[in-house]
Amino acid sequence: MKALIKIKILGLLKRTLQSRRTKQSLARTILIALLFVYVIVVFFGMFYVMFDTIIEPFHLLNLDWLYFAIMAIMVVMFSFIGSVFLTEHELYEAKDNDLLLAMPISNREILLSRLCTILFLDYIFELLIVIPAFIVYIRFMAINILQIIIFFIVILTLPLMILTLTMLMAWLVASIMKRIRYKNIVTIILWLLLFGLYMVAVTAIEDYIVVLIQNGQSIAQAIEKSLFPIYHLSLAISEMNILSLFVYLLCAFVPFALAFYILSINFIKLTMTKGKEKKRVYKEKPMKEKGILFSLYIRELKHFFSNPMVVLNGMVGAIMTVIACVFICIYKGDIQSLVAQLPFLDIYLVAIVCIISISMGSLNLISASLISLEGRNLWILKSLPINEKDILNAKLLLHLSICLPGHFLFGIVTSFILDFSIINSLIVIIVPALMTLFVALSGLLLNLWKPRFDWINETMCVKQSLPVFLSMLIAMSLAFVIGFGYLEIFNDVMSMRSYIYAVFVVFVILNVTLYHLLMSYGIKKWKSL
């Protein structure tokens, strides 16, 4: 058990932080440490402010237990969102299933080692919320040894309740995945839904605080009636109620033990059973010849969409443009009323729309990882009698075909909502499209310059890669320069319309130059890989 748990946790950390190289640079280690410190400080600060705001009103309403109920609900919500897909992967889709099942290891030991890995992650999520809540409570309220002991008992056992929920949800997700054909698309949609819930919860946390304070009594009654374990958890801490502690522990341990027992006796069936596939009957059809460029493009498209995590990290901007279009359509009336009150000319609105679209496009990092994603299979593509120009054009076409439709849709929707003229509509469509081409070209060149083939997981190509970081930095900096360049530098020199035309010309020149560089330096670099 000790060996299995150690291997799983180290594997999780290595997939997240390291590469195939046994050593990593001191600078990279320092950057990772600073990133973790930054995340911890941000979450600590956010939850500290929240709990510091609600503790006094709850105390005045004699609802001290509700403070701990809100803490527990936040822990359950964030841990569930953060670990449900990891649970599904670790329990049902782990790549070492065949290897471990062939060894003299019981199913329960294998299952328990994987649950400990998920439990480790749940404790991390929990501490980000619990530590600020505990600090705020001891600053505001008197606390004794018994209450501290009960608090720590609750903190140690609460992840068991979360783990039970994630096991059930993961089983449901795995069952669905085995019965559908395009499971990667479903995974992406589910991830987007969970990420959307997370973003709503984080961005609206201030509004939730106000609602909690204004409706403390009604929320307390709802929790008491519907969230039975959370209610007794809160009473156990706030009132040192041993009976409530016992009831809560039963609610935490009994469902977990039952779920664990069911999973352990069905472990082989759940992990080894393949989904039903519909048998296809061959029907003779005439052969269709496809061009080399189109075939390479289809290859790139299938490879890119084969990993949902690569998709979600690589095309953030494309996803945001679609979400922005939906948002604009929903709040069409409010946006038109707001614009009618602003003293802006149409050309200024055009510039604002262009900057928004360009800013979202700077988050598309597809081309900056396409060379790295080849990994150990790079030799296959290089060994084929294919022109290098077609290979690079196919990768460029992948980025454009994924990102351009979102910008076109955003430009059309905003033009319709804001009633732009034909010329202004073309501007808000073409200028962001030129920016997208710039991001695609610069990202591909950067990836040819510094490819990363030492990754363990493909996600590292879009998360921990120098070309991706530089591509995003250059694109965001360019968007910033374009936005503030006119206000700070060119405001007294040229009109806004002339400035937009100048940006258009600059983008054309940059893109022509970068494409020429890709077809010269890029091809030479590809041959030398």
N, C-alpha and C positions, 0 to 999 in steps of 0.2 A: 504493500500500500504506500509506504513512504517513498519508494522508488518511482511508482507510477505517478503520484501526486507531484513529486519534484520534476519529473520529466514534462508533465503537462503544463505546469506553471512556467517553467523555463522556456518551453516551446511557445507559449503565449507571449511572453516578454520578448523572445527573440524574433518572432514574426512581426511584432510591433515596432521594435527598436533597432534591430541589427540586420546584417546582411549575411551572405555566405562567408565573408571574410571573418577570420577568427579575431582580428584586432580592428579597432576603430580609432580614429584620431581623437586627440584630446579636445580639439576645438568642437568636434561633433558631439562628444560626450557632454561638454559644457553647454552647448546649444540645447540639447535634449533636456538637460537638468533645468535650464532657465525656462524652457517651455512648460515643464511640469510645475515649476514654482509659480509661473504666471497663471496657469489654469487654476491651481489651488487657491491663490490669492483672490482671483476673480470670483470663484464660487464661494469661498469663505466670506468675502465682503458682501456679496449679494444676499446670502442667507442670513448673515449677521444682521444686516439692516432690516430684513423682513421680520425676524424673530424679535429684534429690539423694538420694532414698531407695534407688534401685536400683544406683547406680554403684559403691558400695563393695562390696556383696556380689558383684556380677558380677566385679569386679577380683580379689577374693579367690579366686573360682572359676576364674580365668584365662579369663574369658569377656568380655573387653573388647569384642569385636566384637558381642556380643549387645546391648550398650547402644545402638549405632547401628542395629542391626536393629529394636529396639523403637521407636526414634525414627522410622525410615522407615515402619514399619507404621502408627504413629499418624498420620503425615502422609498416607499413602495413604487411610486410613480416613476421616479428617475431611474431607479435600479431596474425596473421592468423594461422600460424603453431601452436602456443601455445594454441589457444582457439577453433579451429574448432571442435574437438571431444567433448570438454566440451559443446559447443553449441548444438551439436547433442544429447548429453545425457540429458541436462537440458530441452530442448524444446520438445523432442519426446519420451524419454525413462525414464523420471523421475518416481520414484516409488510412488510419492504422487499424481499422476494424479487423480486416483479414489477418493481419500480423498478430494482434493481441489474442484473437479468438483461437489461433492455432497454438498458442502457448498454454501451459498448465496454470492458467489464471481463471478464477471464477468470474462469472458475469457480474456479480455484485461488486467485486473489487474493481473491475474495469469501470462500471457505472459510477461507483462512489468516487473514484479518482477524478473522473470528469466533472462530477458535481462539485467536488472541492475546488476545481479550477474556476467554475462559475461562481462559487461562493466567495472565492478570493476577490473576484471583480466586484461582486455585490457589496462586500465590506468596504471597498474603496469608495464606491458611490455613496454608501451610507455615511462614512466618516466625513465626507464633504458637507453633509447636512447636519449631522448629529453634533459634531464638535462646536460649530457656531451656536447651535441651539443650547448646548450645555453651558457654554461660556456666558451667554446672555442670561440664562436662568440663575446661575450662581451669583451673578452680579446684582440681580434684582431681588432675588428671593433667598431666604435662609434655607439651608439644606443640611441634613444630618447624614450619618454614616449609613443607616438603613436605606435611606432614599437613594444614595449613591450606589449601593450594592444592587438594589432593584433596577436602577437605571442601566447598569452595566449588564445585568442578566437579560434585560429586554434588548439591548443593543446586540448582544451576542446571538440571540435567538430570532430576532426579526428577519434576517436574511433567509431563514428556513421557510418562512411564510412566502417570501418573494420567490424563492426557488421553486416552491410548489406551483405557484402561478405560472412561472416561466416554463416549467416542465410540461404543464398541461397545454400552454399556448404553443410551445415548440412541437409537441406531438400533433397538435391540430395543423400547424403549418407544414410539418413533414408529411402528414397524411394527404393534404391538399396538393403538395408538390409532386407526389408520386402519381397523381391522377390527371395532371395537366401536361400539356406539351411544351408550352413556352414558359417554363418555370423561372427563367432569369428575368423575364419581363414582370412577372408577378412579384418576385423578390424586390425588384427595383421600386415597384409601386408601393409595396408594404413598407419599405425603407423610407420612402418619401412621406408616407402618411405618418409614420412614427416620428420622423424628423420634423414634420410640420407641427405635430402635437408638442414636441419638445420646444420648438421655437416660439410657439404661441404661449406655452407655459412660462418661458423665460422672459419674453418681451412684455407680457402682460402681468408680470408678478406684482408690479406696483398697484395695478387695478384690483388684483385679487386681495391685496392687503386691505384696501379700502372696503371691499365687500365683506371680508372677514370681520373687520371692526364694526361695521354697520349692522351686520346680520349674525352676530355671535350666537345669540340665543337660538335662532332657527337652525343654524348650522349644527349647533351642539345637539339639538333634538334629532336632526337627520342622522348624525353619526351614531347617536345612541341607539336608534331604531334599526339602521341598516348595516352599520359596520361594527358588528358585535365584538370581534377580537380587538379592533382598534380602541373601542370604548374601554374595555377592561384593561388593556395595556396602559392607557392614559390614567385610569384610576389607580392602578398598581403603583405608578411612579408618583403621581401628585399627592395621593392620600395614603401611600404605603399600605395599600389594601392587599393582604396576603392572599385572600380568597380570589380577588380579581387577577392577581399574578398567576395563581394556579389555573384559573379558567383560560387566561391568555396562553399559557404554556401548553395546555391541552390543544388549543386551537392552532398552535404553531407546530407541535410535534406530531400529533395524530394524522393530519392530512399529509404531512411530509412523509411519514413512515408508510402510510398506505400507498401514496404515489410511487415511492421508491420500491416497495415490494412488487407492485404491479409491473413497473418498468423492468425490474430485475428478472422476473420470471418470463417476460416477453422480450427481453433484450435482443436475442438473436433474430427473432421474427421481425422486430421493428427496424433493426439495422441492416439486415441482409435481404429483406424482401424488396424486390424491384417493382417499380410501378408497372401497371399493365400497359402494354403498347399495342396499338391497333396494327394488325397485320395488313401490309399493303399488297395488293394484287398488281402484278406488273402488267402494264398495258403498253403495247407497242406504239411508239410515237416517232415521228421523224426527228432526227438529230438536229439540234440547233447549235450553230457555231457562235461563240462569243469572242469578242475581242480581248486581247491581253490586258489592256487597261481596265476593262469592266470586270474581268475575272479576278484581277488583283484587288480591285475595289471591294468586291463581294467577300473575298478572303479577309481583308482588313475589317470589314463590317462585322463578320461573324466572330472574328477573334476579339474585337473590342467589346462586343455585347455578350461575350461568354462569361465575363466576370462582373457581377452587379456592382461590386465595390469600386472597380475601375471606372465604370460608367458614372456612378454617383459622384466620384471625386473629380473626374475629368470634364464633365459637361455641366458643372454647376451653373454657369452663365446661361446655357441653353434652357435649362430647367427654370431658372429665374425669369427669363423673358416670357415663357408660357404662363407662369404664375402671374406675372405683371399684367399680361393681357387679360386674364380672367378677372383680376382685381379691378382693372380699368373699366371693364364691361359691367361689373357689379355696381361700382360706385360712379357710373357715368354721370348721373345728375349732379352729384356733389362736386365732381371735378369740373364740370362745365360751369357751375355756379361760382366756384372758387376762381376759375380763370377769368370769368366775366368781371370780377371785382378787382383784378390785378391791372395795373397800368401798363402792362407789357404789350409791345407790338408783336404781331404774329411771328416775325423773324426771331425774336428773343425766345418765344415758345419753341420754335423749331430748334434753336440751339440747345435749349434745355432738354428736349426730347432726345436729340442726338447724343448729348453727354450721358444721359441715363442709359441709353442703349449701348453706347461704347463702354461705359463702366461695367455693365453686366457682361458684355462680350470679353472683357479682360479676365474674367474668371473661367473661361473655357481653356482647358489645358490639355487638350487631346493630342495635338501634334507633338507637343514637347515630351511625350512618353512613348510614341509609337515605335521608335527604334529600340528603346530599352525593352519594350514588351516582347520583342523577338526572342530575347534571352538566348537559351541554348539552341534554339531552332533557327538561329540566324543563318547558319551554314546551308540549310535547306534552300532558302530563298536565293542565296548567293550562288549556289551550285546550278541553278536552273538557267537555261539559255534565254534569259530575259534582259531586255535593255534596262539599265539602271534608271534611266529617265522615267520609264513607266512605273517602276517600283516607287520612286519618290512622288510622282504625280498621283498615284493611287492613295498614298498616305495623306497627301495634301487634300485630295478630293474627299476623303473620309471626314476630315475636320470641317470642311466647308459644307458638306451635305448635311451634317448634324447641326451645325450652328447657324447657318444662314436662314433656314426656314423660320426660326424663332425671331430673328431680327426683322425679317420681312413681315411676319405677322404683327410684331410690335409696331412697326412703322405704319402699316395699314390701319390697325386699330386706333392708334393715336391720331392719325390723320383724319379718320372718320369722326372720332369723338370731338376733336378740337377744330374740325371744319377747315383743314388746311387747303390751300390751293394746290393745283397739280404740281407746280414747281417745288413748293415746300414739301409736298408728300414725297416726291422723288428724292429730295435732300435727306429726309429722315430715314429713307430706305437705303440709299446708295452709300452715304458716308459711313454708317455703322457696318455695312457690308465690306467696305474697303478696310475698315479697322479689323474685321474678322479675318480677312485675307492676310493682313499684316501679322496678326497673332499666329495664324497657321504657318506662315513662312518663317517667321522668327523662331517659333517654337521648334519646328523641324530642323532648322539650322543649328540651334543650340543643342538639340538632342544628338545630332550627328557629331557635333564638337565634343560633347561629354556624355556619351551613352553610359548607362548603368546596366551591366549584365550580371551583377553579383547578388541580385535580389533572391529572397526566399519565397516571398509572396508577391504576386503581380501588383497588389495594391501599393507596394513600396515605390513602384515606378511613378505613381502620381502623387504620392505623399512625401516621400523622402528622397527627392531627386533634385540635383542642382539645376538642370535645364528647366524643370517645372517651376522651381522657385524664381529663377531669373526671368522666365517667360512671363510669369504673373507680375513680377516687380516692374519689368519694362512696360507691360501693357497698362498696368494701373498708373504708373508714373506718367505715361503718355496721355492717358485720359485726364489726369490731374492738370498736366501742362496745357492741354487743349482747353479745359474748362476755365482755368484762371489766367491763361495767357492773354486773353482778350481784355479781361477786367483790369489786369495790372500793367500790361505792356502796350497792347495794340488798340486800346480804347480810343486814344486821341489820334491815332494814325489812319485807321480805316473804319468803315461801317461794319456792322455785324454781318450783313450779307456778303460783303467782300471778304471778311475773315473766314466765313464758312467755305466760300469758293477757294480761298487760299489753302485751307485745311484739306479740301478735296484734292487739290493739285499736289500737295505734299504727300498725301497718302498714295496717290498714283505713282509718284516718283519713287517713294520708298518701296512699294510693292514690286515695281518693275526691277529695281536694283536688287532686292532680296531674291526674286525669282531667278534672275541671271546668276546670282551668287549660288543659289541652290543647284542650278544646272551645271555649274562649273566646279566650285569648291565642294559642294555637297556630293556630287558624283565621285569626285576623287576621294573624299573622306569615306564614302560608302564602300568603295573598293578596298580601302585600307583597313576596314574593320575586321 
